[in-house]
Amino acid sequence: MADPKPTLRRAGLLTVAVLLGLGLLAGRTVFSRMSNARALEAQVVERNKTYVRVTQPKSGAEAQTVVLPGTLQGYVQAPISARASGYLKKWHKDIGSRVAQGELLAELETPETDQQLAQAIAARQQAASSLALAASTLERWQALKKRDVVSQQELEEKKSADAQAKANLAAADANVERLRQLESFKRVTAPFAGVVTKRNVDVGDLIDAGGGAGRALFVLSQTDPLRVYVNVPQSYAHMVKPGQQVTVTQQEMRGQTFKGEIVRTAGAIDAQTRTMQVEVVLNNSEGTLLPGAYVQVALPLQGSGALTVPTNVLLMRGEGPRVAVVGPNGKVALRAVKIGRNLGATIEILEGVGTNDQLVLNPSDSTNDGDSVIISQK
């Protein structure tokens, strides 16, 4: 019969080996779970960290340039209408023609005015004849009165007739002069030197005296110098003064700039638009710029000295605008600020921050006092 002790010994060793294997497996599982828990906890902590980018306020003491749109206009621009009624006989200048002051633009035929002038001249001759008769009659009656042939009353009547004849002649002369002046309006001339920008009539058209801008024969524009009106926002109005130099550019003329000067301002803010109208005059001796063109006017302005920050640092809350300031301990503090002028990408801050403050860019709407953040170095 075989000895059972070796069998039991092997069974015991096998059991111990199995138990050791199970123990090692259990230990490995526990260690893996603990390691995973620590890694998960580290990931949660890392994800709970808030990284922010910050900026610092900058001084706005340097000069600024504000670019505003405008439309070029002739320094003088006027519709040319006829002062006499008639038919257009001939026009001498067309669009684009440069004319001097007093140069003939068109001629009219005025048959009615011609007849009225002839009639007035005839009436004037009648008045002159009546005056001559009255004067000679008065002279004779004065001689008769010296011999007491006629009464004083009769002499006074002759003096009155002589005075009336003189008045009639003066009225006839005035009427003739008026019609001659009206006759001169048959020649339509340029009131100032410039360029004809419109011609609204042709030969044979019936012309009414004083037809107004809607029925003007021509439109004349003085193209040198030119003027442009711009509307300056209220926040810049106090910085604009007559005599300041500006730069005018036109998109179609790349690389070309034109110098202008502010000659006058409205001196008041429009209550509806909150802007102030400014007039700029610029030289156009070479005729490069055309009236009616859309241009950009760059106004160089002195800096106000206020701090400027990017517009994306603002938090708009119900109690007013706020900025998120990161302190040395990494804690956020919300500060109330007073906003100045909006400069587009930046905005002026009049109160609430200093030059050394770290302001959070693009702060979340959920940002509150005391939040912990980490400043990103990227």
C-alpha positions as CSV (number, residue, x, y, z in Angstrom):
1,M,0.0,0.0,0.0
2,A,1.4,3.5,-1.1
3,D,2.4,6.1,1.4
4,P,-0.3,9.0,1.4
5,K,2.0,11.6,2.8
6,P,3.6,12.7,-0.5
7,T,0.2,13.1,-2.0
8,L,-1.0,15.2,0.8
9,R,2.1,17.3,0.6
10,R,1.6,17.9,-3.1
11,A,-2.0,18.8,-2.5
12,G,-1.0,21.3,0.2
13,L,1.6,22.9,-2.0
14,L,-0.9,23.1,-4.8
15,T,-3.4,24.8,-2.5
16,V,-0.8,27.2,-1.2
17,A,0.2,28.1,-4.8
18,V,-3.4,28.6,-5.8
19,L,-4.1,30.8,-2.8
20,L,-0.9,32.8,-3.5
21,G,-2.0,33.3,-7.1
22,L,-5.4,34.4,-6.0
23,G,-3.9,36.8,-3.5
24,L,-1.6,38.3,-6.1
25,L,-4.5,38.7,-8.5
26,A,-6.6,40.3,-5.9
27,G,-3.8,42.6,-4.9
28,R,-3.2,43.6,-8.5
29,T,-6.9,44.3,-8.9
30,V,-7.0,46.5,-5.8
31,F,-3.9,48.3,-6.8
32,S,-5.2,48.9,-10.4
33,R,-8.5,50.2,-9.0
34,M,-6.7,52.5,-6.6
35,S,-4.4,53.8,-9.4
36,N,-7.4,54.4,-11.6
37,A,-9.2,56.2,-8.8
38,R,-6.2,58.5,-8.3
39,A,-5.9,59.1,-12.0
40,L,-9.7,59.9,-12.3
41,E,-9.4,62.2,-9.3
42,A,-6.5,64.0,-10.9
43,Q,-8.4,64.4,-14.2
44,V,-11.4,65.8,-12.4
45,V,-9.2,68.3,-10.5
46,E,-7.5,69.2,-13.8
47,R,-10.8,69.6,-15.6
48,N,-12.2,71.8,-12.8
49,K,-9.3,74.2,-13.3
50,T,-10.4,77.4,-15.2
51,Y,-7.7,78.7,-17.5
52,V,-8.1,82.3,-18.7
53,R,-6.3,84.8,-20.9
54,V,-5.7,88.2,-19.5
55,T,-4.8,91.7,-20.7
56,Q,-3.8,95.0,-19.0
57,P,-5.3,98.4,-19.6
58,K,-3.3,100.7,-21.9
59,S,-2.9,104.4,-21.7
60,G,-4.9,106.3,-24.4
61,A,-2.7,109.4,-24.4
62,E,-1.5,108.8,-27.9
63,A,-3.3,110.5,-30.8
64,Q,-6.2,108.7,-32.5
65,T,-7.6,108.7,-36.0
66,V,-11.3,108.5,-36.6
67,V,-12.4,107.6,-40.2
68,L,-15.8,108.8,-41.2
69,P,-17.7,108.6,-44.5
70,G,-18.7,111.6,-46.6
71,T,-19.7,112.7,-50.1
72,L,-17.8,115.2,-52.2
73,Q,-19.7,118.3,-53.3
74,G,-18.8,121.3,-55.5
75,Y,-17.8,124.3,-53.4
76,V,-20.6,126.1,-55.2
77,Q,-23.4,124.2,-57.0
78,A,-26.4,125.8,-58.5
79,P,-29.2,125.0,-60.9
80,I,-29.3,127.6,-63.7
81,S,-32.8,128.7,-64.6
82,A,-34.1,131.2,-67.1
83,R,-35.4,134.6,-66.0
84,A,-37.4,135.1,-69.2
85,S,-40.1,132.9,-70.8
86,G,-39.7,131.7,-74.4
87,Y,-38.2,129.0,-76.5
88,L,-34.7,127.7,-76.4
89,K,-33.0,128.9,-79.5
90,K,-29.6,127.4,-79.0
91,W,-27.5,125.9,-76.3
92,H,-23.7,126.5,-76.3
93,K,-22.4,124.3,-73.5
94,D,-23.0,120.6,-72.8
95,I,-22.3,118.4,-69.8
96,G,-18.6,118.3,-68.9
97,S,-17.9,121.7,-70.3
98,R,-15.7,124.0,-68.2
99,V,-17.0,127.6,-68.3
100,A,-15.8,130.9,-67.1
101,Q,-17.9,133.4,-65.1
102,G,-20.2,135.2,-67.5
103,E,-19.8,132.8,-70.4
104,L,-22.8,132.2,-72.6
105,L,-24.6,128.9,-71.9
106,A,-27.8,129.2,-74.0
107,E,-30.0,131.7,-76.0
108,L,-33.7,132.1,-75.9
109,E,-36.3,133.4,-78.3
110,T,-38.8,135.7,-76.4
111,P,-41.4,137.0,-79.0
112,E,-43.8,138.2,-76.3
113,T,-41.1,140.2,-74.4
114,D,-39.9,141.7,-77.7
115,Q,-43.5,142.9,-78.4
116,Q,-43.9,144.3,-74.9
117,L,-40.6,146.2,-75.2
118,A,-41.6,147.7,-78.6
119,Q,-44.9,148.7,-77.1
120,A,-43.2,150.2,-74.0
121,I,-40.9,152.3,-76.2
122,A,-43.9,153.7,-78.1
123,A,-45.6,154.5,-74.9
124,R,-42.5,156.2,-73.7
125,Q,-42.4,158.4,-76.9
126,Q,-46.1,159.3,-76.3
127,A,-45.2,160.3,-72.7
128,A,-42.3,162.4,-74.0
129,S,-44.5,164.2,-76.5
130,S,-47.1,164.9,-73.8
131,L,-44.4,166.3,-71.5
132,A,-43.1,168.6,-74.3
133,L,-46.6,169.9,-74.8
134,A,-47.2,170.4,-71.1
135,A,-43.9,172.2,-70.7
136,S,-44.6,174.6,-73.6
137,T,-48.1,175.3,-72.3
138,L,-46.9,176.0,-68.8
139,E,-44.3,178.4,-70.2
140,R,-47.0,180.4,-72.2
141,W,-49.4,180.5,-69.2
142,Q,-46.6,181.8,-67.0
143,A,-46.0,184.6,-69.5
144,L,-49.7,185.4,-69.6
145,K,-49.9,185.5,-65.8
146,K,-47.3,188.2,-65.7
147,R,-49.7,190.4,-67.7
148,D,-52.6,189.2,-65.5
149,V,-54.4,187.7,-68.5
150,V,-55.0,184.4,-66.7
151,S,-55.9,183.6,-63.1
152,Q,-53.6,181.9,-60.6
153,Q,-55.8,178.9,-60.5
154,E,-55.4,178.3,-64.2
155,L,-51.6,178.6,-63.9
156,E,-51.6,176.0,-61.1
157,E,-53.5,173.6,-63.3
158,K,-50.9,173.9,-66.0
159,K,-48.1,173.3,-63.5
160,S,-49.9,170.2,-62.3
161,A,-50.3,168.9,-65.9
162,D,-46.6,169.5,-66.4
163,A,-45.7,167.5,-63.3
164,Q,-48.0,164.7,-64.3
165,A,-46.4,164.5,-67.7
166,K,-43.0,164.3,-66.1
167,A,-44.2,161.4,-63.9
168,N,-45.7,159.6,-66.8
169,L,-42.4,159.9,-68.7
170,A,-40.5,158.5,-65.7
171,A,-42.9,155.6,-65.4
172,A,-42.5,154.9,-69.1
173,D,-38.7,155.0,-68.8
174,A,-38.8,152.6,-65.9
175,N,-41.0,150.2,-67.9
176,V,-38.7,150.3,-70.9
177,E,-35.7,149.7,-68.6
178,R,-37.5,146.7,-67.0
179,L,-38.3,145.1,-70.3
180,R,-34.7,145.7,-71.6
181,Q,-33.4,144.0,-68.5
182,L,-35.8,141.1,-69.2
183,E,-34.6,141.1,-72.8
184,S,-31.0,140.6,-71.6
185,F,-32.1,137.4,-69.9
186,K,-32.5,135.8,-73.3
187,R,-28.8,135.2,-72.9
188,V,-28.3,132.6,-70.1
189,T,-24.8,133.0,-68.7
190,A,-22.7,131.3,-66.1
191,P,-22.9,133.0,-62.7
192,F,-19.5,131.5,-61.6
193,A,-16.7,129.5,-63.1
194,G,-17.2,125.7,-63.0
195,V,-18.3,122.6,-64.8
196,V,-21.7,121.9,-66.4
197,T,-22.9,118.7,-64.7
198,K,-26.4,118.6,-66.2
199,R,-28.2,119.9,-69.3
200,N,-32.0,119.4,-69.0
201,V,-33.3,121.1,-72.2
202,D,-32.9,121.0,-75.9
203,V,-33.5,123.3,-78.9
204,G,-37.2,124.3,-79.2
205,D,-38.2,123.5,-75.6
206,L,-40.6,125.9,-74.0
207,I,-38.9,127.7,-71.1
208,D,-40.9,129.2,-68.2
209,A,-39.3,132.0,-66.2
210,G,-38.1,130.9,-62.8
211,G,-38.9,127.2,-63.4
212,G,-37.0,126.3,-60.3
213,A,-34.5,123.5,-59.6
214,G,-36.9,120.9,-61.1
215,R,-36.8,122.6,-64.5
216,A,-33.3,124.1,-64.5
217,L,-31.7,124.5,-67.9
218,F,-28.3,123.5,-66.5
219,V,-26.6,122.5,-63.3
220,L,-23.3,124.2,-62.7
221,S,-20.8,123.0,-60.1
222,Q,-17.5,124.6,-59.0
223,T,-15.0,121.7,-58.7
224,D,-12.1,123.5,-57.3
225,P,-12.0,123.6,-54.4
226,L,-14.4,120.8,-53.2
227,R,-16.2,120.5,-49.9
228,V,-17.3,117.4,-48.0
229,Y,-19.6,117.2,-45.0
230,V,-19.1,114.6,-42.3
231,N,-21.1,113.8,-39.2
232,V,-18.8,113.5,-36.2
233,P,-20.1,111.4,-33.2
234,Q,-20.8,113.2,-30.0
235,S,-17.9,111.5,-28.2
236,Y,-15.4,113.1,-30.6
237,A,-17.2,116.4,-31.3
238,H,-15.3,118.4,-28.6
239,M,-11.9,117.4,-30.2
240,V,-12.8,118.8,-33.7
241,K,-11.7,122.4,-34.3
242,P,-11.6,124.6,-37.5
243,G,-8.1,124.6,-39.0
244,Q,-7.4,120.9,-38.3
245,Q,-5.8,119.0,-41.3
246,V,-7.6,115.9,-42.5
247,T,-6.8,113.1,-45.0
248,V,-9.4,112.2,-47.7
249,T,-9.2,108.9,-49.6
250,Q,-11.4,107.3,-52.2
251,Q,-11.6,103.5,-52.5
252,E,-11.2,103.5,-56.3
253,M,-8.0,105.5,-56.1
254,R,-5.8,103.2,-54.1
255,G,-2.6,104.7,-52.8
256,Q,-3.7,108.3,-53.4
257,T,-4.5,110.6,-50.5
258,F,-5.8,114.2,-50.6
259,K,-5.2,116.8,-47.9
260,G,-8.2,118.9,-46.6
261,E,-8.9,121.3,-43.8
262,I,-11.8,121.7,-41.4
263,V,-13.2,125.2,-42.1
264,R,-16.2,125.2,-39.9
265,T,-18.4,123.1,-37.6
266,A,-22.0,123.2,-36.7
267,G,-21.1,124.1,-33.1
268,A,-24.0,122.0,-31.8
269,I,-25.0,118.3,-31.5
270,D,-28.0,117.1,-33.6
271,A,-30.5,115.8,-31.0
272,Q,-31.7,113.0,-33.4
273,T,-28.4,111.6,-34.6
274,R,-26.1,112.7,-31.7
275,T,-23.6,113.9,-34.2
276,M,-22.1,117.3,-35.2
277,Q,-21.8,118.3,-38.8
278,V,-18.3,119.3,-39.9
279,E,-17.3,120.9,-43.2
280,V,-14.0,120.0,-44.9
281,V,-12.6,121.9,-47.9
282,L,-9.9,120.3,-50.1
283,N,-8.0,121.5,-53.2
284,N,-8.9,119.9,-56.5
285,S,-6.9,122.0,-58.9
286,E,-6.0,119.0,-61.1
287,G,-9.7,117.8,-61.3
288,T,-8.8,114.4,-60.0
289,L,-11.8,114.2,-57.6
290,L,-15.4,114.3,-58.9
291,P,-18.3,115.9,-57.1
292,G,-20.8,113.3,-55.8
293,A,-18.1,110.7,-55.1
294,Y,-18.1,108.7,-51.9
295,V,-15.0,109.2,-49.8
296,Q,-13.5,108.4,-46.4
297,V,-12.3,111.3,-44.2
298,A,-9.6,110.5,-41.6
299,L,-9.7,113.0,-38.7
300,P,-6.6,112.9,-36.5
301,L,-7.6,113.6,-32.9
302,Q,-5.6,114.1,-29.7
303,G,-5.8,111.3,-27.1
304,S,-8.0,111.9,-24.1
305,G,-5.6,110.2,-21.6
306,A,-8.1,107.6,-20.5
307,L,-7.2,103.9,-20.2
308,T,-8.3,101.7,-23.1
309,V,-9.2,98.0,-23.0
310,P,-10.5,95.5,-25.6
311,T,-14.3,95.5,-25.8
312,N,-14.3,91.7,-25.0
313,V,-13.3,92.2,-21.3
314,L,-16.7,93.7,-20.4
315,L,-19.4,91.8,-18.5
316,M,-22.8,93.4,-19.0
317,R,-24.8,92.8,-15.8
318,G,-28.1,94.2,-14.6
319,E,-26.4,96.5,-12.2
320,G,-24.1,97.9,-14.9
321,P,-20.9,97.0,-16.8
322,R,-18.2,94.9,-14.9
323,V,-14.8,93.6,-15.6
324,A,-13.2,90.4,-14.1
325,V,-9.9,91.2,-12.4
326,V,-7.5,88.4,-11.4
327,G,-5.7,89.0,-8.1
328,P,-2.3,87.7,-7.0
329,N,-4.0,84.7,-5.3
330,G,-5.7,83.6,-8.5
331,K,-9.1,84.7,-7.3
332,V,-11.5,86.7,-9.5
333,A,-13.0,90.0,-8.4
334,L,-15.7,91.7,-10.4
335,R,-15.3,95.5,-10.5
336,A,-17.8,98.1,-11.7
337,V,-16.4,100.4,-14.4
338,K,-17.4,103.6,-16.0
339,I,-17.3,103.4,-19.8
340,G,-16.0,106.3,-22.1
341,R,-15.8,106.4,-25.8
342,N,-16.2,103.3,-28.0
343,L,-13.2,103.1,-30.3
344,G,-14.3,100.0,-32.2
345,A,-12.0,97.2,-31.1
346,T,-11.2,99.0,-27.9
347,I,-13.2,101.1,-25.4
348,E,-12.2,103.8,-22.9
349,I,-12.5,103.0,-19.2
350,L,-12.8,106.2,-17.1
351,E,-13.0,104.6,-13.7
352,G,-12.6,101.2,-12.0
353,V,-9.3,99.8,-13.2
354,G,-5.6,100.6,-13.2
355,T,-2.7,100.0,-15.5
356,N,-1.4,97.0,-13.5
357,D,-4.8,95.1,-13.3
358,Q,-5.1,91.7,-15.0
359,L,-8.4,91.7,-16.9
360,V,-10.0,88.4,-18.1
361,L,-10.6,88.3,-21.8
362,N,-13.9,86.8,-22.9
363,P,-15.2,86.1,-19.3
364,S,-18.0,83.6,-19.0
365,D,-21.4,84.9,-18.0
366,S,-21.3,82.6,-15.0
367,T,-18.1,84.3,-13.7
368,N,-18.5,85.4,-10.0
369,D,-16.5,86.9,-7.3
370,G,-14.0,84.5,-5.7
371,D,-13.8,82.1,-8.6
372,S,-10.3,80.4,-8.8
373,V,-8.6,80.7,-12.2
374,I,-5.3,80.0,-13.7
375,I,-3.7,82.5,-16.1
376,S,-2.9,80.8,-19.4
377,Q,0.6,81.6,-20.7
378,K,-0.4,80.8,-24.3
